[in-house]
Amino acid sequence: MIFKISTKGFNDVVDITPEVSKIVRNSKVKDGICLVFCPGSTSGITTIEYEDGALKDLKETLENIAPMHENYEHCKKWGDCNGYAHIRSALIKPSFCSPVENGDLVLGTWQQIVFIDFDNRPRERKIFVKVVGK
């Protein structure tokens, strides 16, 4: 299954748990694995407690690790000045995998699946969800 989201870029964090959960339930898989993936090299998919404090902490930590305004070689070569976005994507990764048990994703009580758009502009993104099992 594929679904689309619109993002604002600049570390826009979108809770995609409801859509992914719906796809898992509709798959009729009771015991298996769910893979969530976004093609591209300037985004990430991970889990976090989707609340303002945790999201702010995540964004600040990413800024400390790969600052937006650093003079990246990628920017020198291509001029798009999103080298930081590529580094953040390489660290967070563009995919997430979860077990499926009894027809539902296995997530902790405060754990949501989030898509993060690191790029320096708004984007339309496709999210691929594959559910396999029995």
C-alpha positions as CSV (number, residue, x, y, z in Angstrom):
1,M,0.0,0.0,0.0
2,I,1.1,3.6,-0.6
3,F,-0.2,6.7,1.0
4,K,0.9,10.3,0.4
5,I,1.7,13.1,2.8
6,S,2.4,16.8,2.4
7,T,5.2,18.2,4.5
8,K,6.6,21.6,5.3
9,G,10.2,20.5,5.2
10,F,12.7,21.8,7.8
11,N,12.3,18.8,10.2
12,D,8.5,18.6,9.9
13,V,7.4,15.6,12.0
14,V,4.2,13.9,11.0
15,D,2.6,11.1,13.0
16,I,1.8,8.4,10.5
17,T,0.8,5.8,13.1
18,P,-3.0,5.9,12.3
19,E,-2.5,5.4,8.6
20,V,0.0,2.6,9.1
21,S,-2.2,0.9,11.7
22,K,-5.1,1.0,9.3
23,I,-3.1,-0.6,6.6
24,V,-2.0,-3.4,8.9
25,R,-5.6,-4.1,10.1
26,N,-6.9,-4.1,6.5
27,S,-4.1,-6.5,5.4
28,K,-5.7,-9.3,7.5
29,V,-2.2,-10.4,8.5
30,K,-2.4,-11.7,12.1
31,D,1.3,-12.6,12.7
32,G,4.0,-11.0,10.7
33,I,6.1,-7.9,9.9
34,C,5.2,-4.4,8.8
35,L,7.8,-2.4,6.8
36,V,7.3,1.4,6.4
37,F,9.6,3.1,3.8
38,C,9.9,6.4,2.0
39,P,12.1,6.6,-1.1
40,G,14.4,9.5,-1.0
41,S,17.5,10.6,0.8
42,T,16.3,13.6,2.8
43,S,13.7,12.0,5.1
44,G,13.5,9.6,8.0
45,I,11.0,7.2,9.6
46,T,11.4,6.4,13.3
47,T,9.4,6.1,16.5
48,I,9.1,8.7,19.3
49,E,6.5,9.8,21.8
50,Y,4.6,12.3,19.7
51,E,4.5,15.1,22.2
52,D,5.8,18.7,21.9
53,G,8.7,18.3,24.4
54,A,10.1,15.1,22.9
55,L,9.7,16.5,19.3
56,K,11.5,19.7,20.3
57,D,14.3,17.7,22.0
58,L,14.7,15.5,18.8
59,K,14.9,18.6,16.6
60,E,17.5,20.3,18.8
61,T,19.6,17.1,19.0
62,L,19.5,16.7,15.2
63,E,20.6,20.4,14.9
64,N,23.5,19.7,17.2
65,I,24.6,16.6,15.2
66,A,24.1,17.9,11.7
67,P,23.5,21.7,11.8
68,M,21.5,23.2,9.0
69,H,23.8,26.1,8.3
70,E,27.1,24.1,8.1
71,N,29.1,24.5,4.9
72,Y,28.6,20.9,3.6
73,E,30.5,19.6,0.6
74,H,27.1,18.5,-0.9
75,C,26.0,22.1,-0.9
76,K,29.2,23.2,-2.6
77,K,28.7,20.7,-5.4
78,W,24.9,20.9,-6.0
79,G,24.0,24.3,-4.6
80,D,20.8,23.1,-3.0
81,C,22.2,23.5,0.6
82,N,20.5,20.5,2.0
83,G,23.6,18.5,3.0
84,Y,22.4,18.4,6.6
85,A,19.1,16.7,5.4
86,H,21.1,13.9,3.7
87,I,23.2,13.3,6.8
88,R,20.1,13.3,9.1
89,S,18.4,10.8,6.8
90,A,21.5,8.5,6.8
91,L,21.4,8.6,10.6
92,I,17.6,8.2,11.2
93,K,17.0,6.0,8.1
94,P,14.1,6.1,5.7
95,S,12.4,3.0,6.9
96,F,11.0,1.4,10.0
97,C,10.0,-2.2,10.7
98,S,7.6,-3.5,13.4
99,P,6.2,-6.9,14.3
100,V,2.5,-7.6,13.8
101,E,0.8,-9.7,16.4
102,N,-2.9,-10.5,16.5
103,G,-3.5,-8.2,13.6
104,D,-2.0,-5.1,15.2
105,L,1.4,-3.3,15.1
106,V,3.5,-4.0,18.2
107,L,4.2,-0.5,19.6
108,G,4.8,0.7,23.1
109,T,2.2,2.7,24.9
110,W,3.8,6.1,24.1
111,Q,5.5,5.0,20.9
112,Q,4.3,6.5,17.6
113,I,5.7,6.0,14.1
114,V,6.8,9.4,12.7
115,F,7.9,10.6,9.3
116,I,10.4,13.4,9.4
117,D,11.1,15.6,6.4
118,F,14.6,17.0,6.7
119,D,14.7,18.8,3.4
120,N,14.7,22.6,3.1
121,R,11.4,22.9,1.3
122,P,7.8,21.6,1.4
123,R,7.4,18.2,-0.3
124,E,4.8,15.6,-1.4
125,R,6.1,12.3,-0.1
126,K,5.0,8.7,-0.8
127,I,5.0,6.3,2.1
128,F,5.2,2.6,1.2
129,V,3.8,0.0,3.7
130,K,4.4,-3.7,3.2
131,V,2.8,-6.2,5.6
132,V,3.8,-9.8,5.3
133,G,3.0,-12.8,7.4
134,K,0.1,-15.2,8.0
